[in-house]
Amino acid sequence: MTQIFGKDTEEYSGKYIALKDFDDETIVTSGNTILETYDNAIKKGYADPVVIYIPPKNMVQIY
């Protein structure tokens, strides 16, 4: 498991990642879809995973 924020996220570019919870930014799994990522985290025993998307590098994002 790795810490995500403040570090290079190129490995997860264009993927969803699951963090342990809102208080712990440790990545527990990653996947191509939200459901796949969430299910993998639950199977690994994390009761409240937080799934976020890491956009591809150099992607323009408009909110």
Secondary structure, 3 states (H helix, E strand, C coil): CCECCCCCCHHHCCEEEEEEECCEEEEEEEECCHHHHHHHHHHCCCCCCEEEEECCCCCCCCC
